[in-house]
């Protein structure tokens, strides 16, 4: 039992190590400066992923997917940037795509040391 707990703890520490940069950016982004940007494009990715059947048999099955991401443009110190990152959340645009229309103005929060890193929803 103790060995299983140690394995789970080690896996958790390893995953935290892999995600440390994202976690740090998430925390820091709450204090980033803001500029106004504009939604300039919509990128759609479609495909088929492999999963298991929903019939309960556990048989392999194809699952179509569609990912919609909005691309926004913004300027910092007279230099133009583009990004599609909504937030540092894993679900990102899936929950929020209906709120952003092409051409709409949006507040963009950018990393002061690297303005190419930006989000629309900090934290």
mmCIF file of the C-alpha atoms, coordinates in Angstrom:
data_MODEL
# 
_entry.id   MODEL 
# 
loop_
_atom_site.group_PDB 
_atom_site.id 
_atom_site.type_symbol 
_atom_site.label_atom_id 
_atom_site.label_alt_id 
_atom_site.label_comp_id 
_atom_site.label_asym_id 
_atom_site.label_entity_id 
_atom_site.label_seq_id 
_atom_site.pdbx_PDB_ins_code 
_atom_site.Cartn_x 
_atom_site.Cartn_y 
_atom_site.Cartn_z 
_atom_site.occupancy 
_atom_site.B_iso_or_equiv 
_atom_site.pdbx_formal_charge 
_atom_site.auth_seq_id 
_atom_site.auth_comp_id 
_atom_site.auth_asym_id 
_atom_site.auth_atom_id 
_atom_site.pdbx_PDB_model_num 
ATOM 1   C CA . UNK A 1 1   ? 0.000   0.000  0.000   1.00 0.00 ? 1   UNK A CA 1 
ATOM 2   C CA . UNK A 1 2   ? 2.816   2.391  0.893   1.00 0.00 ? 2   UNK A CA 1 
ATOM 3   C CA . UNK A 1 3   ? 4.584   1.561  -2.369  1.00 0.00 ? 3   UNK A CA 1 
ATOM 4   C CA . UNK A 1 4   ? 1.460   2.433  -4.375  1.00 0.00 ? 4   UNK A CA 1 
ATOM 5   C CA . UNK A 1 5   ? 1.143   5.745  -2.520  1.00 0.00 ? 5   UNK A CA 1 
ATOM 6   C CA . UNK A 1 6   ? 4.795   6.564  -3.237  1.00 0.00 ? 6   UNK A CA 1 
ATOM 7   C CA . UNK A 1 7   ? 4.291   5.798  -6.929  1.00 0.00 ? 7   UNK A CA 1 
ATOM 8   C CA . UNK A 1 8   ? 1.260   8.113  -7.087  1.00 0.00 ? 8   UNK A CA 1 
ATOM 9   C CA . UNK A 1 9   ? 3.193   10.884 -5.300  1.00 0.00 ? 9   UNK A CA 1 
ATOM 10  C CA . UNK A 1 10  ? 6.142   10.487 -7.684  1.00 0.00 ? 10  UNK A CA 1 
ATOM 11  C CA . UNK A 1 11  ? 3.848   10.686 -10.699 1.00 0.00 ? 11  UNK A CA 1 
ATOM 12  C CA . UNK A 1 12  ? 2.244   13.851 -9.277  1.00 0.00 ? 12  UNK A CA 1 
ATOM 13  C CA . UNK A 1 13  ? 5.626   15.477 -8.675  1.00 0.00 ? 13  UNK A CA 1 
ATOM 14  C CA . UNK A 1 14  ? 6.742   14.538 -12.192 1.00 0.00 ? 14  UNK A CA 1 
ATOM 15  C CA . UNK A 1 15  ? 3.590   16.023 -13.763 1.00 0.00 ? 15  UNK A CA 1 
ATOM 16  C CA . UNK A 1 16  ? 3.972   19.223 -11.710 1.00 0.00 ? 16  UNK A CA 1 
ATOM 17  C CA . UNK A 1 17  ? 7.577   19.451 -12.925 1.00 0.00 ? 17  UNK A CA 1 
ATOM 18  C CA . UNK A 1 18  ? 6.449   19.126 -16.554 1.00 0.00 ? 18  UNK A CA 1 
ATOM 19  C CA . UNK A 1 19  ? 3.767   21.812 -16.106 1.00 0.00 ? 19  UNK A CA 1 
ATOM 20  C CA . UNK A 1 20  ? 5.813   24.228 -13.983 1.00 0.00 ? 20  UNK A CA 1 
ATOM 21  C CA . UNK A 1 21  ? 6.189   26.837 -16.746 1.00 0.00 ? 21  UNK A CA 1 
ATOM 22  C CA . UNK A 1 22  ? 2.451   26.883 -17.484 1.00 0.00 ? 22  UNK A CA 1 
ATOM 23  C CA . UNK A 1 23  ? 1.645   27.094 -13.781 1.00 0.00 ? 23  UNK A CA 1 
ATOM 24  C CA . UNK A 1 24  ? 4.055   29.989 -13.325 1.00 0.00 ? 24  UNK A CA 1 
ATOM 25  C CA . UNK A 1 25  ? 2.605   31.860 -16.326 1.00 0.00 ? 25  UNK A CA 1 
ATOM 26  C CA . UNK A 1 26  ? -0.912  31.280 -15.011 1.00 0.00 ? 26  UNK A CA 1 
ATOM 27  C CA . UNK A 1 27  ? 0.009   32.868 -11.701 1.00 0.00 ? 27  UNK A CA 1 
ATOM 28  C CA . UNK A 1 28  ? 1.969   35.759 -13.235 1.00 0.00 ? 28  UNK A CA 1 
ATOM 29  C CA . UNK A 1 29  ? -0.623  36.610 -15.902 1.00 0.00 ? 29  UNK A CA 1 
ATOM 30  C CA . UNK A 1 30  ? -2.946  38.083 -13.277 1.00 0.00 ? 30  UNK A CA 1 
ATOM 31  C CA . UNK A 1 31  ? -0.575  41.083 -13.086 1.00 0.00 ? 31  UNK A CA 1 
ATOM 32  C CA . UNK A 1 32  ? 0.359   41.423 -16.769 1.00 0.00 ? 32  UNK A CA 1 
ATOM 33  C CA . UNK A 1 33  ? -0.210  44.701 -18.637 1.00 0.00 ? 33  UNK A CA 1 
ATOM 34  C CA . UNK A 1 34  ? -3.154  44.956 -21.001 1.00 0.00 ? 34  UNK A CA 1 
ATOM 35  C CA . UNK A 1 35  ? -3.617  46.294 -24.541 1.00 0.00 ? 35  UNK A CA 1 
ATOM 36  C CA . UNK A 1 36  ? -6.617  46.192 -26.842 1.00 0.00 ? 36  UNK A CA 1 
ATOM 37  C CA . UNK A 1 37  ? -6.532  43.606 -29.605 1.00 0.00 ? 37  UNK A CA 1 
ATOM 38  C CA . UNK A 1 38  ? -8.893  42.338 -32.260 1.00 0.00 ? 38  UNK A CA 1 
ATOM 39  C CA . UNK A 1 39  ? -10.223 38.893 -33.203 1.00 0.00 ? 39  UNK A CA 1 
ATOM 40  C CA . UNK A 1 40  ? -8.902  38.482 -36.758 1.00 0.00 ? 40  UNK A CA 1 
ATOM 41  C CA . UNK A 1 41  ? -9.522  34.862 -37.697 1.00 0.00 ? 41  UNK A CA 1 
ATOM 42  C CA . UNK A 1 42  ? -11.127 31.571 -36.762 1.00 0.00 ? 42  UNK A CA 1 
ATOM 43  C CA . UNK A 1 43  ? -9.075  28.379 -37.107 1.00 0.00 ? 43  UNK A CA 1 
ATOM 44  C CA . UNK A 1 44  ? -10.977 25.112 -37.337 1.00 0.00 ? 44  UNK A CA 1 
ATOM 45  C CA . UNK A 1 45  ? -9.313  21.714 -36.973 1.00 0.00 ? 45  UNK A CA 1 
ATOM 46  C CA . UNK A 1 46  ? -11.347 18.620 -37.721 1.00 0.00 ? 46  UNK A CA 1 
ATOM 47  C CA . UNK A 1 47  ? -10.392 14.987 -37.539 1.00 0.00 ? 47  UNK A CA 1 
ATOM 48  C CA . UNK A 1 48  ? -11.146 11.583 -36.159 1.00 0.00 ? 48  UNK A CA 1 
ATOM 49  C CA . UNK A 1 49  ? -9.764  10.274 -32.902 1.00 0.00 ? 49  UNK A CA 1 
ATOM 50  C CA . UNK A 1 50  ? -9.738  6.687  -31.738 1.00 0.00 ? 50  UNK A CA 1 
ATOM 51  C CA . UNK A 1 51  ? -11.556 5.788  -28.559 1.00 0.00 ? 51  UNK A CA 1 
ATOM 52  C CA . UNK A 1 52  ? -13.835 3.096  -27.222 1.00 0.00 ? 52  UNK A CA 1 
ATOM 53  C CA . UNK A 1 53  ? -17.392 2.361  -28.162 1.00 0.00 ? 53  UNK A CA 1 
ATOM 54  C CA . UNK A 1 54  ? -20.131 3.882  -26.017 1.00 0.00 ? 54  UNK A CA 1 
ATOM 55  C CA . UNK A 1 55  ? -22.079 0.619  -26.131 1.00 0.00 ? 55  UNK A CA 1 
ATOM 56  C CA . UNK A 1 56  ? -20.195 -0.725 -23.124 1.00 0.00 ? 56  UNK A CA 1 
ATOM 57  C CA . UNK A 1 57  ? -18.357 -3.403 -25.082 1.00 0.00 ? 57  UNK A CA 1 
ATOM 58  C CA . UNK A 1 58  ? -14.985 -1.625 -24.911 1.00 0.00 ? 58  UNK A CA 1 
ATOM 59  C CA . UNK A 1 59  ? -14.554 -2.113 -28.656 1.00 0.00 ? 59  UNK A CA 1 
ATOM 60  C CA . UNK A 1 60  ? -12.450 0.486  -30.494 1.00 0.00 ? 60  UNK A CA 1 
ATOM 61  C CA . UNK A 1 61  ? -14.434 3.224  -32.211 1.00 0.00 ? 61  UNK A CA 1 
ATOM 62  C CA . UNK A 1 62  ? -13.717 6.369  -34.199 1.00 0.00 ? 62  UNK A CA 1 
ATOM 63  C CA . UNK A 1 63  ? -14.780 9.668  -32.643 1.00 0.00 ? 63  UNK A CA 1 
ATOM 64  C CA . UNK A 1 64  ? -14.930 12.739 -34.877 1.00 0.00 ? 64  UNK A CA 1 
ATOM 65  C CA . UNK A 1 65  ? -13.739 15.989 -33.309 1.00 0.00 ? 65  UNK A CA 1 
ATOM 66  C CA . UNK A 1 66  ? -13.823 19.674 -34.220 1.00 0.00 ? 66  UNK A CA 1 
ATOM 67  C CA . UNK A 1 67  ? -11.621 22.284 -32.539 1.00 0.00 ? 67  UNK A CA 1 
ATOM 68  C CA . UNK A 1 68  ? -12.456 25.963 -33.029 1.00 0.00 ? 68  UNK A CA 1 
ATOM 69  C CA . UNK A 1 69  ? -9.880  28.578 -32.017 1.00 0.00 ? 69  UNK A CA 1 
ATOM 70  C CA . UNK A 1 70  ? -10.073 32.327 -32.436 1.00 0.00 ? 70  UNK A CA 1 
ATOM 71  C CA . UNK A 1 71  ? -6.914  34.169 -33.486 1.00 0.00 ? 71  UNK A CA 1 
ATOM 72  C CA . UNK A 1 72  ? -6.373  37.684 -32.166 1.00 0.00 ? 72  UNK A CA 1 
ATOM 73  C CA . UNK A 1 73  ? -3.874  40.371 -33.130 1.00 0.00 ? 73  UNK A CA 1 
ATOM 74  C CA . UNK A 1 74  ? -2.388  42.999 -30.819 1.00 0.00 ? 74  UNK A CA 1 
ATOM 75  C CA . UNK A 1 75  ? 0.492   45.493 -30.741 1.00 0.00 ? 75  UNK A CA 1 
ATOM 76  C CA . UNK A 1 76  ? 3.066   46.102 -28.015 1.00 0.00 ? 76  UNK A CA 1 
ATOM 77  C CA . UNK A 1 77  ? 5.683   48.842 -28.471 1.00 0.00 ? 77  UNK A CA 1 
ATOM 78  C CA . UNK A 1 78  ? 4.719   49.206 -32.148 1.00 0.00 ? 78  UNK A CA 1 
ATOM 79  C CA . UNK A 1 79  ? 5.338   45.506 -32.853 1.00 0.00 ? 79  UNK A CA 1 
ATOM 80  C CA . UNK A 1 80  ? 2.464   43.286 -34.011 1.00 0.00 ? 80  UNK A CA 1 
ATOM 81  C CA . UNK A 1 81  ? 1.702   39.880 -32.540 1.00 0.00 ? 81  UNK A CA 1 
ATOM 82  C CA . UNK A 1 82  ? -0.876  37.146 -33.103 1.00 0.00 ? 82  UNK A CA 1 
ATOM 83  C CA . UNK A 1 83  ? -2.046  34.482 -30.698 1.00 0.00 ? 83  UNK A CA 1 
ATOM 84  C CA . UNK A 1 84  ? -4.854  31.988 -30.259 1.00 0.00 ? 84  UNK A CA 1 
ATOM 85  C CA . UNK A 1 85  ? -4.402  31.340 -26.549 1.00 0.00 ? 85  UNK A CA 1 
ATOM 86  C CA . UNK A 1 86  ? -7.567  32.154 -24.624 1.00 0.00 ? 86  UNK A CA 1 
ATOM 87  C CA . UNK A 1 87  ? -6.210  31.200 -21.204 1.00 0.00 ? 87  UNK A CA 1 
ATOM 88  C CA . UNK A 1 88  ? -3.902  28.720 -19.541 1.00 0.00 ? 88  UNK A CA 1 
ATOM 89  C CA . UNK A 1 89  ? -6.929  26.472 -18.945 1.00 0.00 ? 89  UNK A CA 1 
ATOM 90  C CA . UNK A 1 90  ? -6.960  23.132 -20.708 1.00 0.00 ? 90  UNK A CA 1 
ATOM 91  C CA . UNK A 1 91  ? -10.516 23.648 -21.987 1.00 0.00 ? 91  UNK A CA 1 
ATOM 92  C CA . UNK A 1 92  ? -9.914  27.115 -23.399 1.00 0.00 ? 92  UNK A CA 1 
ATOM 93  C CA . UNK A 1 93  ? -12.036 27.938 -26.442 1.00 0.00 ? 93  UNK A CA 1 
ATOM 94  C CA . UNK A 1 94  ? -14.384 24.978 -26.019 1.00 0.00 ? 94  UNK A CA 1 
ATOM 95  C CA . UNK A 1 95  ? -16.263 26.804 -23.270 1.00 0.00 ? 95  UNK A CA 1 
ATOM 96  C CA . UNK A 1 96  ? -15.921 30.344 -24.626 1.00 0.00 ? 96  UNK A CA 1 
ATOM 97  C CA . UNK A 1 97  ? -15.963 30.365 -28.427 1.00 0.00 ? 97  UNK A CA 1 
ATOM 98  C CA . UNK A 1 98  ? -19.499 31.787 -28.648 1.00 0.00 ? 98  UNK A CA 1 
ATOM 99  C CA . UNK A 1 99  ? -18.422 34.986 -26.864 1.00 0.00 ? 99  UNK A CA 1 
ATOM 100 C CA . UNK A 1 100 ? -15.809 36.074 -29.413 1.00 0.00 ? 100 UNK A CA 1 
ATOM 101 C CA . UNK A 1 101 ? -16.801 37.112 -32.919 1.00 0.00 ? 101 UNK A CA 1 
ATOM 102 C CA . UNK A 1 102 ? -14.399 37.943 -35.751 1.00 0.00 ? 102 UNK A CA 1 
ATOM 103 C CA . UNK A 1 103 ? -13.645 41.668 -35.785 1.00 0.00 ? 103 UNK A CA 1 
ATOM 104 C CA . UNK A 1 104 ? -14.523 42.229 -32.129 1.00 0.00 ? 104 UNK A CA 1 
ATOM 105 C CA . UNK A 1 105 ? -12.194 44.209 -29.857 1.00 0.00 ? 105 UNK A CA 1 
ATOM 106 C CA . UNK A 1 106 ? -10.752 42.274 -26.910 1.00 0.00 ? 106 UNK A CA 1 
ATOM 107 C CA . UNK A 1 107 ? -8.458  43.090 -23.987 1.00 0.00 ? 107 UNK A CA 1 
ATOM 108 C CA . UNK A 1 108 ? -5.183  41.186 -24.351 1.00 0.00 ? 108 UNK A CA 1 
ATOM 109 C CA . UNK A 1 109 ? -2.924  40.501 -21.369 1.00 0.00 ? 109 UNK A CA 1 
ATOM 110 C CA . UNK A 1 110 ? 0.706   40.006 -22.409 1.00 0.00 ? 110 UNK A CA 1 
ATOM 111 C CA . UNK A 1 111 ? 3.916   38.942 -20.708 1.00 0.00 ? 111 UNK A CA 1 
ATOM 112 C CA . UNK A 1 112 ? 6.039   42.078 -20.204 1.00 0.00 ? 112 UNK A CA 1 
ATOM 113 C CA . UNK A 1 113 ? 9.311   40.180 -20.775 1.00 0.00 ? 113 UNK A CA 1 
ATOM 114 C CA . UNK A 1 114 ? 8.010   38.325 -23.863 1.00 0.00 ? 114 UNK A CA 1 
ATOM 115 C CA . UNK A 1 115 ? 4.983   40.045 -25.472 1.00 0.00 ? 115 UNK A CA 1 
ATOM 116 C CA . UNK A 1 116 ? 4.479   37.096 -27.836 1.00 0.00 ? 116 UNK A CA 1 
ATOM 117 C CA . UNK A 1 117 ? 2.989   35.243 -24.845 1.00 0.00 ? 117 UNK A CA 1 
ATOM 118 C CA . UNK A 1 118 ? -0.548  36.532 -24.327 1.00 0.00 ? 118 UNK A CA 1 
ATOM 119 C CA . UNK A 1 119 ? -3.979  35.501 -23.105 1.00 0.00 ? 119 UNK A CA 1 
ATOM 120 C CA . UNK A 1 120 ? -7.470  36.961 -23.132 1.00 0.00 ? 120 UNK A CA 1 
ATOM 121 C CA . UNK A 1 121 ? -8.326  35.514 -19.715 1.00 0.00 ? 121 UNK A CA 1 
ATOM 122 C CA . UNK A 1 122 ? -5.444  35.795 -17.247 1.00 0.00 ? 122 UNK A CA 1 
ATOM 123 C CA . UNK A 1 123 ? -5.027  33.622 -14.190 1.00 0.00 ? 123 UNK A CA 1 
# 
